[in-house]
Amino acid sequence: MFDFEPVGLRAKEASREIAAADSGKKNLALKLIAEQLCEKKRDIIAVNRGDVKKAEAKGLKSSLADRLYLNEKRIEGIAEGVLQVISLTDPVGEIVSGETRPNGLRVRKIRVPLGVVGIIYESRPNVTVDAAALCLKSGNAAILRGGGDALDTNVFLAEIMRSCLEKAGLPADCIQLLSDTSREAANAMMKAHGYIDVLIPRGGAGLIRACVENSTVPVIETGVGNCHIYVDSAASIPMAIDIIDNAKTQRPGVCNACETVLLHRDIAEEILPKLKKRLDAHKVEIRGCEITKMILGDCVVPASEEDWATEYLDYILAVKVVDNIYDAINHIRKYSTGHSECIVTDSLPAAEEFQRSIDAAAVYVNASTRFTDGFELGLGAEIGISTAKLHARGPMGLKELTTVKYLINGNGQIRQ
């Protein structure tokens, strides 16, 4: 039986110390982490290759194996994200608002850390560093439970970071990684009320649903991305093809990849053959409506109702021809997971209507949904893409890892 209590106690104790740490000490730890990641690139890659080989031997599909895979460029990108976090303003202690009441009470609302943040995630070792770095800078202790496919990589990364914390004069237990990747360990985190202040699941729909339904700890829903791109009648066809290609094929196994394309009827015959030719270079399977199949022929797999609701995380794209922007909006409202949605158009009224009508964490005009990412949006890194509305939405950076408390100073006031 997995015993979570020792982990929780260590995290609580560490959270009190990190909450009081100044920005200089936290930034020093982050600088050391970035340096060590770069210095130990070859060692990290060697460990990671073992994880990748084991995952491939188990039959993990290529798009998901790609999420597990690290190379020098990706490790340097992770380290750069840590350095960007250093450059960001420390939110802890920020005065959100303040006033002096008529009775003389001075009231201030300030930002403070959440405390202990639990993160349950799947085969993405970059999350190990991104989440830990953001928790560290925002004054939180982190308890990480990654997927079994990336265990050895995650353990190695956590050891690097814990060593850097100690060198900076901070408790190593500000970052703890569970080596037990069983469902029992995940369930223990969900029931760790009193030890974990907020739980953030990063993974597929099943993981997120399990956390929401079973957790006694407050949960921030993240990640599931059935993302759409609607190409309007007033769109630039070459631009639309570039955006769809990037959003679908650059990294199909991530939550901000496009899963469904909606095409205005007036441009469907022109764009579909050109789009198919571009996607053929990546062997993308098209699952389309009757009109899509009529235009492109038997290469199109007839789309089912399930296809419109599916986050493929693979080289598969659902395509539907719609009569107008309102049909596109209604389709997205029905099937969207509230992650990232895009319109491609040269019409300002259409762009404004789309952004006004679509309820999602990120709503784009003429840009790839792949930009829904903390690093790309200037947050340094992200601890997840929240599709919830409380208390954070979209890429979660430093401020989203804080809460507030009120400081009230008086000189003897009593309530009448």
C-alpha positions as CSV (number, residue, x, y, z in Angstrom):
1,M,0.0,0.0,0.0
2,F,1.4,3.4,-1.0
3,D,2.0,5.7,2.0
4,F,1.7,9.3,1.0
5,E,1.9,10.9,4.4
6,P,5.7,11.2,4.6
7,V,5.8,12.8,1.2
8,G,3.0,15.2,2.2
9,L,4.6,16.1,5.5
10,R,8.0,16.9,3.8
11,A,6.2,19.0,1.2
12,K,4.3,21.0,3.8
13,E,7.4,21.7,5.7
14,A,9.3,22.7,2.6
15,S,6.4,24.9,1.4
16,R,6.7,27.1,4.5
17,E,10.4,27.8,3.8
18,I,10.0,28.4,0.0
19,A,7.1,30.7,0.6
20,A,9.3,33.0,2.7
21,A,12.3,32.8,0.3
22,D,13.3,36.0,-1.5
23,S,13.5,36.3,-5.3
24,G,17.3,36.2,-5.3
25,K,17.5,32.8,-3.7
26,K,14.8,31.3,-5.9
27,N,16.4,32.7,-9.0
28,L,19.7,31.3,-8.0
29,A,18.2,27.8,-7.8
30,L,16.6,28.3,-11.2
31,K,19.9,29.5,-12.7
32,L,21.7,26.4,-11.4
33,I,18.9,24.1,-12.8
34,A,19.2,25.7,-16.3
35,E,23.0,25.3,-16.2
36,Q,22.9,21.7,-15.0
37,L,20.4,20.7,-17.6
38,C,22.7,22.0,-20.3
39,E,25.8,20.5,-18.8
40,K,24.2,17.1,-18.4
41,K,22.5,17.0,-21.8
42,R,24.2,13.8,-22.8
43,D,23.5,12.0,-19.6
44,I,19.8,13.0,-19.8
45,I,19.6,11.8,-23.4
46,A,21.2,8.5,-22.5
47,V,18.6,7.9,-19.7
48,N,15.8,9.1,-22.0
49,R,16.8,6.7,-24.8
50,G,16.2,3.8,-22.4
51,D,12.7,5.1,-21.6
52,V,11.9,5.6,-25.3
53,K,13.1,2.1,-26.3
54,K,11.0,0.5,-23.5
55,A,7.9,2.6,-24.6
56,E,8.4,1.6,-28.3
57,A,8.7,-2.0,-27.3
58,K,5.4,-1.8,-25.6
59,G,3.8,-0.5,-28.8
60,L,3.4,3.2,-27.9
61,K,2.3,5.0,-31.1
62,S,4.9,7.3,-32.7
63,S,3.0,10.6,-31.9
64,L,3.0,9.7,-28.2
65,A,6.5,8.4,-28.2
66,D,7.5,11.8,-29.6
67,R,6.2,13.5,-26.4
68,L,8.5,11.3,-24.4
69,Y,11.6,11.9,-26.6
70,L,14.3,14.3,-25.6
71,N,17.2,15.6,-27.7
72,E,19.7,18.4,-27.3
73,K,17.5,21.0,-28.9
74,R,14.5,20.1,-26.6
75,I,16.7,20.0,-23.5
76,E,18.1,23.4,-24.4
77,G,14.5,24.6,-24.9
78,I,13.6,23.4,-21.5
79,A,16.6,25.2,-20.0
80,E,15.7,28.3,-21.9
81,G,12.2,28.1,-20.4
82,V,13.7,28.0,-16.9
83,L,15.9,31.1,-17.7
84,Q,12.8,32.9,-18.9
85,V,11.1,32.2,-15.6
86,I,14.0,33.9,-13.9
87,S,13.4,37.0,-15.9
88,L,9.7,37.2,-15.0
89,T,8.5,39.3,-12.0
90,D,8.1,37.4,-8.8
91,P,4.3,37.6,-8.1
92,V,4.7,36.8,-4.4
93,G,4.0,39.8,-2.2
94,E,2.5,41.9,-5.1
95,I,-0.1,44.3,-3.8
96,V,-3.2,43.5,-5.8
97,S,-5.3,46.3,-4.3
98,G,-5.4,48.5,-1.2
99,E,-7.4,51.2,0.5
100,T,-8.0,52.9,3.8
101,R,-11.5,52.4,5.2
102,P,-13.5,55.3,6.7
103,N,-12.7,53.9,10.2
104,G,-9.0,54.1,9.6
105,L,-8.4,50.4,8.8
106,R,-5.7,49.9,6.2
107,V,-6.7,47.0,3.9
108,R,-4.3,45.4,1.4
109,K,-4.8,42.4,-0.8
110,I,-1.5,40.7,-1.7
111,R,-0.4,37.6,-3.7
112,V,0.8,34.6,-1.8
113,P,1.8,31.0,-2.9
114,L,-0.8,28.3,-3.0
115,G,1.3,26.1,-0.8
116,V,1.8,22.5,-2.1
117,V,0.9,21.9,-5.7
118,G,0.4,18.3,-6.9
119,I,0.9,17.6,-10.6
120,I,-0.2,14.2,-12.2
121,Y,1.0,13.9,-15.8
122,E,1.8,11.4,-18.5
123,S,4.8,10.8,-20.8
124,R,6.2,14.3,-21.1
125,P,9.4,14.8,-19.2
126,N,9.6,18.5,-20.0
127,V,6.6,18.9,-17.6
128,T,8.9,17.7,-14.8
129,V,11.1,20.7,-15.2
130,D,8.5,23.3,-16.3
131,A,6.1,22.5,-13.4
132,A,8.9,22.5,-10.8
133,A,10.4,25.7,-12.1
134,L,7.1,27.6,-12.0
135,C,6.3,26.2,-8.5
136,L,9.7,27.2,-7.3
137,K,9.5,30.8,-8.6
138,S,6.0,31.3,-7.3
139,G,7.0,30.0,-3.8
140,N,5.2,26.6,-3.9
141,A,6.4,23.1,-3.1
142,A,5.7,20.6,-5.9
143,I,4.8,17.0,-5.7
144,L,5.2,15.4,-9.2
145,R,3.8,12.1,-10.3
146,G,4.8,11.4,-13.9
147,G,3.9,8.5,-16.2
148,G,5.7,5.2,-16.0
149,D,7.0,5.5,-19.6
150,A,9.2,8.4,-18.6
151,L,10.1,7.3,-15.1
152,D,13.9,7.0,-15.4
153,T,14.1,10.4,-17.2
154,N,11.9,12.1,-14.7
155,V,13.9,10.6,-11.7
156,F,17.1,11.9,-13.2
157,L,15.7,15.4,-13.9
158,A,14.3,15.6,-10.4
159,E,17.7,14.6,-8.9
160,I,19.3,17.4,-10.8
161,M,16.8,20.0,-9.6
162,R,16.9,18.8,-6.0
163,S,20.7,19.1,-5.9
164,C,20.4,22.6,-7.3
165,L,17.9,23.6,-4.6
166,E,20.3,22.5,-1.9
167,K,23.2,24.4,-3.5
168,A,21.0,27.5,-3.4
169,G,20.2,27.1,0.2
170,L,16.6,25.9,-0.2
171,P,15.0,22.5,0.9
172,A,15.4,19.8,-1.7
173,D,11.9,18.7,-0.7
174,C,10.5,21.8,-2.5
175,I,10.5,19.3,-5.4
176,Q,9.5,15.7,-4.9
177,L,8.9,13.1,-7.6
178,L,7.0,10.0,-6.8
179,S,8.9,7.0,-8.1
180,D,5.7,5.0,-7.7
181,T,3.7,5.5,-11.0
182,S,0.9,3.2,-10.0
183,R,-2.8,4.2,-10.0
184,E,-2.7,3.7,-6.3
185,A,-0.1,6.5,-5.9
186,A,-2.2,8.8,-8.1
187,N,-5.3,8.0,-6.0
188,A,-3.3,8.9,-2.9
189,M,-2.6,12.3,-4.3
190,M,-6.2,12.8,-5.1
191,K,-7.1,12.1,-1.5
192,A,-4.3,14.1,0.1
193,H,-6.5,16.8,1.5
194,G,-4.5,18.7,4.1
195,Y,-1.2,18.0,2.4
196,I,-1.8,19.1,-1.2
197,D,-3.5,22.5,-1.7
198,V,-4.3,22.1,-5.4
199,L,-4.1,19.2,-7.9
200,I,-3.3,19.8,-11.6
201,P,-3.7,16.8,-13.9
202,R,-1.9,17.0,-17.3
203,G,-2.9,14.2,-19.7
204,G,-5.7,12.6,-21.5
205,A,-9.4,12.8,-20.9
206,G,-9.4,9.7,-18.7
207,L,-6.8,11.0,-16.3
208,I,-8.5,14.4,-16.0
209,R,-11.9,12.8,-15.5
210,A,-10.6,10.5,-12.8
211,C,-9.1,13.5,-10.9
212,V,-12.3,15.6,-11.2
213,E,-14.5,12.7,-10.1
214,N,-12.4,11.2,-7.3
215,S,-10.3,14.0,-5.8
216,T,-11.0,15.5,-2.4
217,V,-8.3,18.1,-3.3
218,P,-9.3,21.1,-5.5
219,V,-8.6,20.3,-9.1
220,I,-7.8,22.5,-12.0
221,E,-8.8,20.8,-15.3
222,T,-6.2,21.0,-18.0
223,G,-5.1,19.7,-21.3
224,V,-7.8,17.9,-23.3
225,G,-7.7,19.7,-26.7
226,N,-10.3,19.0,-29.4
227,C,-9.1,22.1,-31.3
228,H,-10.7,23.4,-34.4
229,I,-9.6,25.7,-37.3
230,Y,-12.4,27.3,-39.3
231,V,-11.5,28.6,-42.8
232,D,-13.8,31.4,-43.8
233,S,-14.9,32.3,-47.3
234,A,-12.8,35.4,-47.1
235,A,-9.6,33.5,-46.1
236,S,-6.3,33.5,-47.8
237,I,-6.0,29.9,-49.1
238,P,-2.2,29.7,-48.9
239,M,-2.2,31.1,-45.3
240,A,-4.9,28.7,-44.3
241,I,-3.0,25.7,-45.6
242,D,0.2,26.8,-43.8
243,I,-1.7,27.3,-40.5
244,I,-3.5,23.9,-40.7
245,D,-0.4,22.1,-41.7
246,N,1.5,23.6,-38.7
247,A,-1.3,23.0,-36.3
248,K,-1.8,19.4,-37.3
249,T,1.6,18.0,-38.2
250,Q,4.3,19.9,-36.3
251,R,3.6,17.9,-33.1
252,P,0.4,16.0,-33.5
253,G,0.6,14.4,-30.0
254,V,0.1,17.6,-28.0
255,C,-3.0,19.2,-26.7
256,N,-2.9,22.3,-28.8
257,A,-2.7,20.4,-32.1
258,C,-5.6,20.9,-34.5
259,E,-8.0,17.9,-34.7
260,T,-10.9,19.2,-36.8
261,V,-10.9,21.6,-39.8
262,L,-14.1,23.4,-40.8
263,L,-14.3,24.8,-44.4
264,H,-16.7,27.3,-45.8
265,R,-18.6,25.8,-48.7
266,D,-17.6,28.6,-51.0
267,I,-13.8,27.7,-50.8
268,A,-14.0,24.0,-50.2
269,E,-13.4,22.8,-53.8
270,E,-10.4,25.1,-54.1
271,I,-8.7,24.4,-50.8
272,L,-9.3,20.7,-50.3
273,P,-7.1,19.3,-53.0
274,K,-4.3,21.7,-52.1
275,L,-4.7,20.9,-48.4
276,K,-4.6,17.2,-49.0
277,K,-1.4,17.5,-51.1
278,R,0.3,19.3,-48.2
279,L,-1.0,16.8,-45.6
280,D,0.0,13.8,-47.7
281,A,3.6,14.7,-47.0
282,H,3.0,13.6,-43.4
283,K,0.6,10.8,-44.3
284,V,-2.3,12.4,-42.5
285,E,-5.5,10.4,-42.7
286,I,-8.6,12.5,-43.5
287,R,-11.9,11.6,-42.0
288,G,-14.4,13.8,-43.7
289,C,-18.1,14.7,-44.3
290,E,-20.0,13.7,-47.4
291,I,-19.0,16.8,-49.3
292,T,-15.3,16.4,-48.4
293,K,-15.5,12.8,-49.7
294,M,-17.3,13.9,-52.8
295,I,-14.5,16.4,-53.6
296,L,-11.5,14.3,-52.7
297,G,-12.8,10.8,-53.4
298,D,-12.2,7.4,-51.8
299,C,-9.1,8.5,-50.0
300,V,-11.4,10.1,-47.4
301,V,-12.6,7.9,-44.5
302,P,-16.2,8.8,-43.8
303,A,-16.4,10.7,-40.5
304,S,-18.6,9.4,-37.7
305,E,-20.2,11.3,-34.9
306,E,-17.4,10.2,-32.7
307,D,-14.8,11.7,-35.0
308,W,-16.0,15.2,-34.4
309,A,-15.5,14.7,-30.6
310,T,-12.2,13.0,-30.7
311,E,-8.8,14.3,-29.7
312,Y,-6.7,12.1,-32.0
313,L,-3.2,13.1,-30.9
314,D,-2.1,11.4,-34.1
315,Y,-1.8,12.0,-37.9
316,I,-5.6,12.0,-38.3
317,L,-7.7,15.1,-39.2
318,A,-11.5,15.4,-39.2
319,V,-12.7,17.7,-42.0
320,K,-16.2,19.2,-42.4
321,V,-17.7,21.6,-45.0
322,V,-20.1,24.1,-43.5
323,D,-22.5,26.6,-45.0
324,N,-21.3,29.7,-43.1
325,I,-19.5,31.0,-40.0
326,Y,-22.6,30.4,-37.8
327,D,-22.6,26.7,-38.7
328,A,-18.9,26.6,-37.8
329,I,-19.5,28.3,-34.5
330,N,-22.4,25.9,-33.6
331,H,-20.2,22.9,-34.5
332,I,-17.4,24.2,-32.3
333,R,-19.8,25.0,-29.4
334,K,-21.0,21.4,-29.6
335,Y,-17.7,19.6,-29.7
336,S,-15.0,21.9,-28.3
337,T,-13.2,21.1,-25.1
338,G,-12.7,24.8,-24.5
339,H,-8.9,24.7,-25.3
340,S,-7.9,26.5,-28.5
341,E,-10.0,27.5,-31.5
342,C,-9.1,29.4,-34.7
343,I,-10.6,31.3,-37.6
344,V,-8.7,32.0,-40.8
345,T,-10.2,35.1,-42.5
346,D,-9.4,38.4,-44.0
347,S,-12.8,39.7,-42.8
348,L,-12.6,41.8,-39.7
349,P,-16.4,41.4,-38.9
350,A,-16.0,37.6,-39.2
351,A,-12.9,37.6,-37.0
352,E,-14.7,39.7,-34.4
353,E,-17.8,37.5,-34.5
354,F,-15.8,34.4,-34.1
355,Q,-13.8,35.7,-31.1
356,R,-16.9,37.1,-29.5
357,S,-18.9,33.9,-29.9
358,I,-16.4,31.1,-29.1
359,D,-16.0,30.2,-25.5
360,A,-12.5,28.8,-25.2
361,A,-9.3,29.5,-23.3
362,A,-7.6,30.7,-26.4
363,V,-9.4,32.0,-29.5
364,Y,-7.2,32.8,-32.6
365,V,-7.4,34.8,-35.7
366,N,-5.0,33.8,-38.5
367,A,-2.5,31.9,-36.3
368,S,-1.8,28.3,-35.4
369,T,-3.3,26.8,-32.3
370,R,0.2,25.6,-31.5
371,F,0.9,28.9,-29.9
372,T,-1.2,28.0,-26.8
373,D,1.9,27.5,-24.8
374,G,3.3,29.3,-21.8
375,F,6.7,29.8,-23.4
376,E,5.3,31.1,-26.7
377,L,2.9,33.5,-24.8
378,G,5.7,35.0,-22.6
379,L,5.0,33.0,-19.4
380,G,8.4,31.4,-19.4
381,A,6.9,27.9,-19.2
382,E,3.5,26.6,-18.1
383,I,2.2,24.2,-15.5
384,G,-0.7,23.3,-17.8
385,I,-3.3,24.7,-20.1
386,S,-6.4,25.2,-18.0
387,T,-9.7,24.6,-19.7
388,A,-11.5,25.4,-16.5
389,K,-12.8,28.8,-15.5
390,L,-11.8,28.8,-11.8
391,H,-9.4,30.1,-10.7
392,A,-7.2,30.0,-13.8
393,R,-7.8,29.7,-17.6
394,G,-5.4,29.1,-20.5
395,P,-1.7,28.7,-20.0
396,M,-0.9,28.8,-16.3
397,G,2.1,30.7,-15.3
398,L,3.4,32.3,-12.1
399,K,0.4,34.4,-11.2
400,E,-1.9,31.4,-11.7
401,L,0.1,29.6,-9.0
402,T,-0.7,32.2,-6.4
403,T,-3.7,33.1,-4.3
404,V,-4.4,36.2,-2.2
405,K,-4.6,37.1,1.4
406,Y,-5.8,40.3,3.1
407,L,-3.6,42.3,5.4
408,I,-5.5,44.6,7.7
409,N,-3.7,47.1,9.9
410,G,-5.5,49.1,12.5
411,N,-4.9,51.2,15.7
412,G,-7.5,49.8,18.0
413,Q,-10.7,49.7,15.9
414,I,-13.5,47.6,17.2
415,R,-16.7,46.7,15.3
416,Q,-19.9,48.5,16.4
